[in-house]
Amino acid sequence: MTRFFFDTFNGKSWMTDDVGLECEAEIAREHAQSELADLARDELPNGDQLVLAVRVRQEEGVLLEARLDLQTVWLR
């Protein structure tokens, strides 16, 4: 199994995962998406824009980024 790390961006700063998770690549992708959904629930915006992200990396560097861009625009 490979160890993946899941760094998160809450709209203001990056938080580094120093522990990681040993799993298959597809499970790492699913975990990143699930973590992004949890982060979105915790960081509901007070304004009109919010960017959240989870980066999946190994020691060699970033492999994948799951990102949520929320924009609220009045249409009338």
N, CA, C and O atoms as a DFTB+ gen file, in Angstrom:
304 C
 N C O
     1  1       0.842      -1.187       0.000
     2  2       0.000       0.000       0.000
     3  2       0.884       1.245       0.000
     4  3       2.024       1.234       0.464
     5  1       0.321       2.290      -0.527
     6  2       1.017       3.564      -0.620
     7  2       0.470       4.527       0.432
     8  3      -0.727       4.519       0.718
     9  1       1.340       5.354       1.008
    10  2       0.887       6.366       1.971
    11  2       0.616       7.663       1.217
    12  3       1.477       8.184       0.507
    13  1      -0.614       8.173       1.390
    14  2      -1.032       9.437       0.815
    15  2      -1.278      10.432       1.940
    16  3      -1.702      10.057       3.033
    17  1      -1.008      11.707       1.663
    18  2      -1.234      12.785       2.612
    19  2      -2.301      13.713       2.038
    20  3      -2.363      13.917       0.826
    21  1      -3.130      14.267       2.900
    22  2      -4.282      15.066       2.480
    23  2      -4.196      16.457       3.111
    24  3      -4.641      16.666       4.239
    25  1      -3.623      17.395       2.375
    26  2      -3.503      18.766       2.847
    27  2      -4.795      19.511       2.494
    28  3      -5.341      19.324       1.407
    29  1      -5.279      20.349       3.406
    30  2      -6.557      21.031       3.183
    31  2      -6.385      22.544       3.180
    32  3      -5.546      23.092       3.895
    33  1      -7.205      23.211       2.354
    34  2      -7.250      24.666       2.268
    35  2      -8.653      25.106       2.637
    36  3      -9.620      24.722       1.980
    37  1      -8.771      25.917       3.691
    38  2     -10.083      26.307       4.206
    39  2     -10.560      27.668       3.710
    40  3     -11.481      28.253       4.281
    41  1      -9.936      28.169       2.653
    42  2     -10.299      29.471       2.128
    43  2      -9.360      30.564       2.595
    44  3      -9.369      31.674       2.064
    45  1      -8.546      30.241       3.596
    46  2      -7.608      31.227       4.154
    47  2      -6.179      30.692       4.180
    48  3      -5.243      31.412       3.829
    49  1      -6.005      29.456       4.586
    50  2      -4.654      28.905       4.726
    51  2      -4.657      27.393       4.507
    52  3      -5.683      26.725       4.625
    53  1      -3.466      26.881       4.183
    54  2      -3.271      25.444       4.004
    55  2      -2.924      24.803       5.340
    56  3      -2.165      25.361       6.133
    57  1      -3.494      23.615       5.579
    58  2      -3.144      22.803       6.739
    59  2      -2.495      21.517       6.220
    60  3      -3.087      20.805       5.409
    61  1      -1.303      21.228       6.679
    62  2      -0.543      20.086       6.198
    63  2      -0.869      18.838       6.997
    64  3      -0.898      18.858       8.227
    65  1      -1.111      17.758       6.280
    66  2      -1.334      16.447       6.892
    67  2       0.015      15.781       7.075
    68  3       0.692      15.468       6.095
    69  1       0.411      15.561       8.320
    70  2       1.693      14.924       8.604
    71  2       1.560      13.431       8.875
    72  3       2.564      12.730       8.998
    73  1       0.322      12.939       8.968
    74  2       0.096      11.532       9.313
    75  2      -0.151      10.694       8.059
    76  3       0.505       9.672       7.853
    77  1      -1.084      11.119       7.234
    78  2      -1.401      10.408       6.008
    79  2      -2.246       9.169       6.236
    80  3      -2.670       8.871       7.352
    81  1      -2.478       8.456       5.141
    82  2      -3.310       7.261       5.138
    83  2      -2.736       6.284       4.124
    84  3      -2.452       6.663       2.988
    85  1      -2.566       5.041       4.520
    86  2      -2.110       4.007       3.590
    87  2      -3.323       3.413       2.901
    88  3      -4.214       2.866       3.550
    89  1      -3.349       3.526       1.564
    90  2      -4.495       3.017       0.805
    91  2      -4.138       2.956      -0.681
    92  3      -3.035       3.322      -1.088
    93  1      -5.077       2.495      -1.459
    94  2      -4.949       2.479      -2.916
    95  2      -5.255       3.878      -3.456
    96  3      -5.902       4.677      -2.779
    97  1      -4.796       4.168      -4.659
    98  2      -4.976       5.493      -5.255
    99  2      -6.449       5.880      -5.381
   100  3      -6.803       7.025      -5.104
   101  1      -7.299       4.965      -5.787
   102  2      -8.722       5.273      -5.950
   103  2      -9.363       5.614      -4.608
   104  3     -10.217       6.497      -4.539
   105  1      -8.966       4.933      -3.554
   106  2      -9.469       5.232      -2.207
   107  2      -8.985       6.617      -1.777
   108  3      -9.723       7.353      -1.122
   109  1      -7.759       6.977      -2.136
   110  2      -7.230       8.307      -1.818
   111  2      -8.068       9.392      -2.492
   112  3      -8.362      10.418      -1.880
   113  1      -8.452       9.169      -3.747
   114  2      -9.304      10.128      -4.466
   115  2     -10.647      10.277      -3.765
   116  3     -11.118      11.393      -3.543
   117  1     -11.258       9.157      -3.417
   118  2     -12.552       9.187      -2.728
   119  2     -12.439       9.867      -1.366
   120  3     -13.332      10.612      -0.963
   121  1     -11.342       9.608      -0.660
   122  2     -11.124      10.222       0.645
   123  2     -10.987      11.744       0.512
   124  3     -11.524      12.492       1.329
   125  1     -10.274      12.193      -0.510
   126  2     -10.112      13.630      -0.747
   127  2     -11.457      14.294      -1.008
   128  3     -11.723      15.376      -0.485
   129  1     -12.298      13.667      -1.803
   130  2     -13.619      14.226      -2.098
   131  2     -14.491      14.259      -0.851
   132  3     -15.219      15.227      -0.630
   133  1     -14.426      13.230      -0.046
   134  2     -15.194      13.179       1.193
   135  2     -14.708      14.248       2.166
   136  3     -15.513      14.912       2.818
   137  1     -13.394      14.411       2.263
   138  2     -12.827      15.441       3.133
   139  2     -13.233      16.838       2.667
   140  3     -13.481      17.722       3.487
   141  1     -13.300      17.033       1.359
   142  2     -13.722      18.319       0.806
   143  2     -15.171      18.619       1.177
   144  3     -15.499      19.756       1.518
   145  1     -16.031      17.623       1.114
   146  2     -17.431      17.811       1.504
   147  2     -17.540      18.159       2.993
   148  3     -18.328      19.028       3.366
   149  1     -16.765      17.496       3.834
   150  2     -16.756      17.814       5.268
   151  2     -16.267      19.237       5.507
   152  3     -16.830      19.967       6.323
   153  1     -15.222      19.624       4.793
   154  2     -14.671      20.966       4.921
   155  2     -15.707      22.012       4.509
   156  3     -15.825      23.054       5.154
   157  1     -16.453      21.743       3.446
   158  2     -17.494      22.673       2.986
   159  2     -18.569      22.856       4.051
   160  3     -19.039      23.973       4.265
   161  1     -18.958      21.791       4.711
   162  2     -19.963      21.900       5.776
   163  2     -19.451      22.747       6.937
   164  3     -20.215      23.491       7.551
   165  1     -18.161      22.633       7.235
   166  2     -17.568      23.361       8.356
   167  2     -17.275      24.826       8.034
   168  3     -17.226      25.655       8.943
   169  1     -17.081      25.154       6.769
   170  2     -16.615      26.485       6.376
   171  2     -17.625      27.245       5.526
   172  3     -17.232      27.951       4.597
   173  1     -18.911      27.119       5.821
   174  2     -19.907      27.847       5.040
   175  2     -19.538      29.323       5.015
   176  3     -19.158      29.886       6.042
   177  1     -19.647      29.953       3.851
   178  2     -19.128      31.317       3.702
   179  2     -20.002      32.379       4.362
   180  3     -21.224      32.255       4.433
   181  1     -19.339      33.418       4.837
   182  2     -20.038      34.596       5.321
   183  2     -20.200      35.604       4.191
   184  3     -21.012      36.523       4.295
   185  1     -19.450      35.446       3.133
   186  2     -19.478      36.371       2.009
   187  2     -20.013      35.693       0.768
   188  3     -20.785      34.737       0.843
   189  1     -19.589      36.205      -0.378
   190  2     -20.100      35.715      -1.651
   191  2     -19.165      34.759      -2.373
   192  3     -19.530      34.198      -3.406
   193  1     -17.949      34.565      -1.835
   194  2     -16.997      33.681      -2.494
   195  2     -16.272      32.821      -1.466
   196  3     -16.000      33.250      -0.344
   197  1     -15.973      31.614      -1.878
   198  2     -15.218      30.699      -1.032
   199  2     -14.521      29.681      -1.922
   200  3     -15.130      29.131      -2.839
   201  1     -13.258      29.434      -1.653
   202  2     -12.495      28.400      -2.352
   203  2     -11.973      27.435      -1.296
   204  3     -11.302      27.840      -0.347
   205  1     -12.286      26.159      -1.470
   206  2     -11.806      25.099      -0.583
   207  2     -11.076      24.076      -1.436
   208  3     -11.400      23.894      -2.610
   209  1     -10.093      23.410      -0.851
   210  2      -9.355      22.406      -1.624
   211  2      -8.745      21.355      -0.709
   212  3      -8.449      21.605       0.460
   213  1      -8.569      20.178      -1.279
   214  2      -7.820      19.099      -0.632
   215  2      -6.803      18.608      -1.658
   216  3      -7.165      18.218      -2.768
   217  1      -5.548      18.630      -1.279
   218  2      -4.492      18.119      -2.152
   219  2      -4.021      16.779      -1.629
   220  3      -3.741      16.613      -0.442
   221  1      -3.942      15.830      -2.541
   222  2      -3.423      14.500      -2.218
   223  2      -1.976      14.464      -2.690
   224  3      -1.679      14.737      -3.853
   225  1      -1.086      14.124      -1.772
   226  2       0.331      14.086      -2.134
   227  2       1.016      12.865      -1.544
   228  3       0.540      12.235      -0.600
   229  1       2.143      12.569      -2.140
   230  2       3.082      11.592      -1.603
   231  2       4.363      12.359      -1.305
   232  3       4.422      13.568      -1.528
   233  1       5.357      11.697      -0.822
   234  2       6.626      12.365      -0.524
   235  2       7.175      13.094      -1.743
   236  3       7.821      14.133      -1.605
   237  1       6.924      12.558      -2.939
   238  2       7.462      13.129      -4.175
   239  2       6.735      14.381      -4.634
   240  3       7.266      15.126      -5.457
   241  1       5.536      14.631      -4.125
   242  2       4.798      15.821      -4.535
   243  2       3.298      15.577      -4.650
   244  3       2.796      14.497      -4.338
   245  1       2.600      16.613      -5.106
   246  2       1.138      16.590      -5.217
   247  2       0.715      15.746      -6.413
   248  3       1.278      15.864      -7.501
   249  1      -0.293      14.885      -6.196
   250  2      -0.806      14.007      -7.248
   251  2      -2.184      14.443      -7.747
   252  3      -2.510      14.265      -8.921
   253  1      -2.987      15.013      -6.852
   254  2      -4.382      15.291      -7.184
   255  2      -4.863      16.450      -6.320
   256  3      -4.427      16.609      -5.179
   257  1      -5.768      17.259      -6.876
   258  2      -6.405      18.306      -6.080
   259  2      -7.911      18.242      -6.311
   260  3      -8.379      18.283      -7.449
   261  1      -8.656      18.141      -5.224
   262  2     -10.120      18.241      -5.267
   263  2     -10.427      19.658      -4.805
   264  3      -9.949      20.082      -3.753
   265  1     -11.214      20.389      -5.575
   266  2     -11.411      21.818      -5.308
   267  2     -12.879      22.183      -5.422
   268  3     -13.597      21.676      -6.284
   269  1     -13.310      23.062      -4.547
   270  2     -14.678      23.573      -4.571
   271  2     -14.609      25.090      -4.610
   272  3     -14.078      25.717      -3.693
   273  1     -15.150      25.683      -5.678
   274  2     -15.243      27.129      -5.812
   275  2     -16.705      27.517      -5.694
   276  3     -17.525      27.125      -6.524
   277  1     -17.034      28.282      -4.671
   278  2     -18.409      28.713      -4.457
   279  2     -18.489      30.199      -4.691
   280  3     -17.746      30.970      -4.085
   281  1     -19.403      30.614      -5.582
   282  2     -19.639      32.025      -5.853
   283  2     -21.135      32.263      -5.780
   284  3     -21.924      31.520      -6.363
   285  1     -21.514      33.297      -5.065
   286  2     -22.910      33.667      -4.954
   287  2     -23.101      35.007      -5.644
   288  3     -22.421      35.978      -5.314
   289  1     -24.028      35.068      -6.608
   290  2     -24.242      36.277      -7.396
   291  2     -25.736      36.586      -7.419
   292  3     -26.552      35.739      -7.782
   293  1     -26.079      37.803      -7.029
   294  2     -27.474      38.244      -7.168
   295  2     -27.807      38.401      -8.640
   296  3     -27.053      39.045      -9.369
   297  1     -28.896      37.843      -9.089
   298  2     -29.304      37.937     -10.496
   299  2     -30.327      39.046     -10.709
   300  3     -30.582      39.451     -11.842
   301  1     -30.897      39.523      -9.646
   302  2     -31.866      40.631      -9.734
   303  2     -31.581      41.615      -8.658
   304  3     -32.275      42.626      -8.547
